[in-house]
């Protein structure tokens, strides 16, 4: 699917070139897509009913830990890595470098 170029307009008092400003915006969305989107959609963080402190913080740590393990193992698709991790112990053993 080929997407058509889109135009976005921004108002800012920053004294930067167009290229610098575009890089700033791309960097922001890179973080959003790499971390927040994965936690929200793949791991279901927004749908979580855990509300009593300190459990939300503990579960956020666990989710980040899982993502870091998947990335360290070379996984590019976090949803696929999560499905594989849930399907058996072999993948989990490889994540923790266990025999």
N, CA, C and O of each residue as an XYZ file, in Angstrom:
396
protein
N       0.840     -1.169      0.000
C       0.000      0.000      0.000
C       0.893      1.243      0.000
O       1.677      1.449      0.926
N       0.774      2.042     -1.007
C       1.568      3.264     -1.127
C       0.763      4.419     -0.553
O      -0.371      4.676     -0.958
N       1.376      5.104      0.395
C       0.691      6.229      1.023
C       1.047      7.513      0.297
O       2.178      7.691     -0.155
N       0.093      8.387      0.193
C       0.334      9.695     -0.410
C       1.046     10.585      0.601
O       0.797     10.478      1.801
N       1.920     11.453      0.135
C       2.559     12.399      1.062
C       1.497     13.254      1.754
O       0.501     13.653      1.151
N       1.737     13.519      3.015
C       0.815     14.332      3.784
C       1.521     15.599      4.239
O       2.728     15.600      4.477
N       0.765     16.662      4.355
C       1.317     17.933      4.811
C       0.814     18.203      6.219
O      -0.378     18.074      6.497
N       1.725     18.577      7.101
C       1.389     18.952      8.466
C       1.905     20.364      8.699
O       2.990     20.725      8.243
N       1.124     21.148      9.405
C       1.513     22.521      9.707
C       1.756     22.654     11.202
O       0.982     22.150     12.017
N       2.831     23.334     11.551
C       3.189     23.547     12.949
C       3.489     25.024     13.160
O       4.043     25.699     12.292
N       3.111     25.499     14.326
C       3.459     26.864     14.728
C       4.408     26.734     15.908
O       4.101     26.065     16.894
N       5.554     27.374     15.800
C       6.553     27.239     16.847
C       7.413     28.491     16.919
O       7.595     29.207     15.933
N       7.933     28.732     18.110
C       8.870     29.848     18.283
C      10.320     29.354     18.261
O      11.243     30.134     18.495
N      10.522     28.070     17.983
C      11.883     27.537     17.905
C      12.623     28.162     16.726
O      12.052     28.394     15.660
N      13.875     28.422     16.943
C      14.702     28.996     15.899
C      15.542     27.876     15.280
O      16.742     27.766     15.535
N      14.877     27.037     14.452
C      15.534     25.898     13.822
C      15.227     25.891     12.329
O      14.274     26.512     11.861
N      16.068     25.167     11.605
C      15.785     24.989     10.175
C      14.640     23.985     10.031
O      14.278     23.298     10.987
N      14.087     23.912      8.846
C      13.006     22.963      8.575
C      13.500     21.537      8.816
O      12.769     20.718      9.372
N      14.723     21.235      8.405
C      15.278     19.893      8.558
C      15.435     19.540     10.042
O      15.127     18.420     10.450
N      15.913     20.491     10.843
C      16.078     20.239     12.278
C      14.720     20.011     12.950
O      14.567     19.119     13.784
N      13.752     20.828     12.574
C      12.421     20.705     13.150
C      11.775     19.373     12.748
O      11.143     18.718     13.576
N      11.930     18.977     11.494
C      11.384     17.709     11.020
C      12.026     16.540     11.755
O      11.345     15.576     12.104
N      13.345     16.622     11.993
C      14.040     15.569     12.732
C      13.513     15.471     14.155
O      13.341     14.370     14.679
N      13.259     16.600     14.777
C      12.719     16.624     16.143
C      11.365     15.898     16.186
O      11.105     15.114     17.099
N      10.528     16.159     15.218
C       9.203     15.533     15.171
C       9.326     14.033     14.903
O       8.653     13.229     15.548
N      10.185     13.657     13.954
C      10.384     12.228     13.662
C      10.935     11.494     14.885
O      10.521     10.370     15.168
N      11.864     12.120     15.611
C      12.422     11.490     16.808
C      11.338     11.255     17.858
O      11.318     10.216     18.518
N      10.441     12.227     18.009
C       9.353     12.073     18.973
C       8.487     10.866     18.602
O       8.182     10.029     19.451
N       8.099     10.787     17.342
C       7.219      9.701     16.922
C       7.942      8.363     16.928
O       7.302      7.322     17.076
N       9.255      8.366     16.771
C      10.017      7.130     16.863
C       9.869      6.539     18.263
O       9.633      5.340     18.413
N      10.007      7.376     19.278
C       9.847      6.907     20.663
C       8.410      6.447     20.882
O       8.175      5.395     21.477
N       7.459      7.226     20.409
C       6.044      6.867     20.575
C       5.756      5.506     19.957
O       5.086      4.676     20.571
N       6.252      5.273     18.758
C       5.985      4.019     18.069
C       6.768      2.853     18.656
O       6.267      1.729     18.695
N       7.988      3.107     19.114
C       8.840      2.029     19.594
C       8.430      1.543     20.984
O       8.498      0.347     21.266
N       8.013      2.447     21.838
C       7.742      2.065     23.217
C       6.259      2.152     23.562
O       5.631      1.148     23.897
N       5.713      3.340     23.478
C       4.358      3.552     23.969
C       3.328      2.753     23.191
O       2.435      2.152     23.788
N       3.435      2.735     21.886
C       2.467      1.994     21.075
C       2.522      0.506     21.413
O       1.485     -0.141     21.556
N       3.723     -0.028     21.541
C       3.874     -1.452     21.845
C       3.276     -1.762     23.210
O       2.569     -2.756     23.374
N       3.562     -0.906     24.192
C       3.014     -1.149     25.523
C       1.497     -1.018     25.526
O       0.812     -1.789     26.198
N       0.968     -0.057     24.786
C      -0.479      0.151     24.767
C      -1.196     -0.949     24.000
O      -2.160     -1.523     24.506
N      -0.747     -1.251     22.799
C      -1.480     -2.163     21.918
C      -1.075     -3.614     22.147
O      -1.933     -4.453     22.423
N       0.197     -3.921     22.040
C       0.644     -5.307     22.134
C       0.494     -5.860     23.539
O       0.044     -6.991     23.722
N       0.869     -5.067     24.530
C       0.818     -5.560     25.900
C      -0.465     -5.176     26.636
O      -0.671     -5.593     27.776
N      -1.311     -4.399     26.006
C      -2.611     -4.071     26.590
C      -2.558     -3.223     27.841
O      -3.409     -3.356     28.721
N      -1.565     -2.350     27.930
C      -1.400     -1.556     29.153
C      -2.588     -0.629     29.412
O      -3.011     -0.478     30.559
N      -3.124     -0.017     28.378
C      -4.262      0.888     28.578
C      -5.510      0.148     29.041
O      -6.338      0.719     29.752
N      -5.656     -1.105     28.652
C      -6.827     -1.886     29.041
C      -6.675     -2.521     30.419
O      -7.619     -3.109     30.947
N      -5.487     -2.401     30.996
C      -5.230     -3.017     32.292
C      -6.128     -2.410     33.369
O      -6.329     -1.196     33.413
N      -6.661     -3.266     34.230
C      -7.520     -2.821     35.320
C      -6.745     -2.676     36.630
O      -7.340     -2.449     37.683
N      -5.437     -2.803     36.567
C      -4.601     -2.704     37.767
C      -4.495     -1.237     38.146
O      -3.970     -0.428     37.380
N      -4.992     -0.894     39.327
C      -5.040      0.506     39.735
C      -4.402      0.790     41.101
O      -4.034      1.932     41.378
N      -4.266     -0.224     41.953
C      -3.818     -0.019     43.320
C      -2.298      0.032     43.363
O      -1.628     -0.907     42.933
N      -1.753      1.133     43.884
C      -0.298      1.280     43.995
C       0.246      0.207     44.927
O      -0.429     -0.152     45.891
N       1.405     -0.301     44.682
C       2.402     -0.015     43.664
C       2.295     -0.915     42.446
O       3.209     -0.932     41.621
N       1.202     -1.666     42.306
C       1.090     -2.648     41.218
C       1.227     -2.066     39.816
O       1.888     -2.692     38.988
N       0.636     -0.889     39.486
C       0.840     -0.367     38.129
C       2.312     -0.143     37.793
O       2.742     -0.401     36.669
N       3.078      0.336     38.764
C       4.516      0.558     38.536
C       5.266     -0.757     38.367
O       6.169     -0.863     37.536
N       4.892     -1.748     39.150
C       5.551     -3.054     39.056
C       5.263     -3.694     37.695
O       6.162     -4.244     37.058
N       4.006     -3.618     37.258
C       3.662     -4.207     35.965
C       4.303     -3.440     34.808
O       4.679     -4.045     33.804
N       4.432     -2.116     34.933
C       5.118     -1.334     33.898
C       6.585     -1.764     33.806
O       7.130     -1.890     32.710
N       7.215     -1.987     34.953
C       8.596     -2.481     34.966
C       8.687     -3.849     34.284
O       9.600     -4.095     33.496
N       7.745     -4.726     34.589
C       7.749     -6.062     33.992
C       7.553     -5.986     32.478
O       8.205     -6.714     31.729
N       6.657     -5.105     32.026
C       6.430     -4.956     30.580
C       7.680     -4.431     29.879
O       8.059     -4.931     28.820
N       8.318     -3.422     30.472
C       9.552     -2.872     29.898
C      10.653     -3.929     29.886
O      11.404     -4.043     28.917
N      10.743     -4.697     30.964
C      11.741     -5.756     31.055
C      11.540     -6.772     29.933
O      12.503     -7.189     29.290
N      10.286     -7.171     29.699
C       9.981     -8.123     28.632
C      10.372     -7.558     27.274
O      10.988     -8.258     26.470
N      10.020     -6.295     27.005
C      10.380     -5.681     25.723
C      11.889     -5.634     25.535
O      12.393     -5.910     24.447
N      12.603     -5.287     26.589
C      14.066     -5.234     26.500
C      14.656     -6.615     26.247
O      15.616     -6.747     25.489
N      14.092     -7.647     26.874
C      14.563     -9.018     26.610
C      14.316     -9.416     25.161
O      15.183    -10.003     24.515
N      13.124     -9.092     24.653
C      12.810     -9.425     23.261
C      13.784     -8.727     22.309
O      14.302     -9.345     21.379
N      14.028     -7.443     22.547
C      14.931     -6.681     21.671
C      16.365     -7.186     21.778
O      17.072     -7.275     20.774
N      16.787     -7.513     22.983
C      18.145     -8.041     23.191
C      18.321     -9.374     22.452
O      19.416     -9.696     21.991
N      17.256    -10.124     22.348
C      17.281    -11.415     21.663
C      17.205    -11.260     20.147
O      17.305    -12.246     19.416
N      17.027    -10.017     19.669
C      17.009     -9.770     18.227
C      15.626     -9.713     17.612
O      15.500     -9.637     16.390
N      14.590     -9.747     18.425
C      13.226     -9.687     17.894
C      12.926     -8.285     17.378
O      13.233     -7.287     18.030
N      12.328     -8.230     16.210
C      11.903     -6.951     15.625
C      10.414     -6.736     15.820
O       9.958     -5.600     15.956
N       9.655     -7.824     15.833
C       8.208     -7.766     15.978
C       7.861     -8.163     17.414
O       7.944     -9.336     17.777
N       7.473     -7.181     18.225
C       7.223     -7.431     19.640
C       5.980     -8.288     19.865
O       5.950     -9.096     20.794
N       4.961     -8.125     19.034
C       3.752     -8.940     19.180
C       4.075    -10.411     18.919
O       3.615    -11.298     19.639
N       4.868    -10.652     17.887
C       5.253    -12.029     17.576
C       6.129    -12.609     18.686
O       5.954    -13.766     19.066
N       7.055    -11.829     19.202
C       7.922    -12.297     20.283
C       7.098    -12.634     21.519
O       7.373    -13.618     22.206
N       6.087    -11.814     21.800
C       5.234    -12.060     22.963
C       4.421    -13.350     22.781
O       4.256    -14.121     23.726
N       3.917    -13.578     21.565
C       3.168    -14.817     21.298
C       4.079    -16.033     21.455
O       3.681    -17.036     22.047
N       5.299    -15.945     20.926
C       6.242    -17.066     21.025
C       6.601    -17.322     22.488
O       6.681    -18.472     22.917
N       6.817    -16.252     23.250
C       7.168    -16.396     24.664
C       6.041    -17.061     25.439
O       6.290    -17.786     26.402
N       4.808    -16.818     25.027
C       3.675    -17.421     25.710
C       3.373    -18.839     25.275
O       2.527    -19.503     25.874
N       4.048    -19.310     24.252
C       3.719    -20.636     23.721
C       4.558    -21.763     24.303
O       4.233    -22.933     24.105
N       5.623    -21.437     25.011
C       6.430    -22.517     25.573
C       7.673    -22.000     26.271
O       7.998    -20.814     26.206
N       8.352    -22.904     26.932
C       9.522    -22.526     27.720
C      10.792    -22.376     26.909
O      11.725    -21.716     27.367
N      10.868    -22.956     25.731
C      12.116    -22.915     24.964
C      12.549    -21.486     24.658
O      13.716    -21.137     24.832
N      11.612    -20.663     24.205
C      11.940    -19.270     23.887
C      12.320    -18.509     25.155
O      13.264    -17.718     25.150
N      11.580    -18.752     26.246
C      11.905    -18.076     27.509
C      13.293    -18.466     28.003
O      14.034    -17.625     28.511
N      13.639    -19.729     27.854
C      14.984    -20.165     28.245
C      16.041    -19.442     27.429
O      17.075    -19.040     27.963
N      15.786    -19.274     26.134
C      16.769    -18.594     25.288
C      16.878    -17.107     25.682
O      17.958    -16.520     25.604
N      15.761    -16.509     26.102
C      15.813    -15.106     26.533
C      16.717    -14.936     27.748
O      17.475    -13.971     27.843
N      16.628    -15.878     28.666
C      17.420    -15.807     29.891
C      18.738    -16.566     29.797
O      19.438    -16.758     30.791
N      19.064    -17.001     28.550
C      20.315    -17.720     28.270
C      20.469    -18.959     29.166
O      21.538    -19.242     29.706
N      19.357    -19.675     29.295
C      19.360    -20.901     30.083
C      19.435    -22.093     29.143
O      19.039    -21.998     27.981
N      19.937    -23.200     29.634
C      20.033    -24.427     28.823
C      18.826    -25.293     29.029
O      18.727    -26.365     28.432
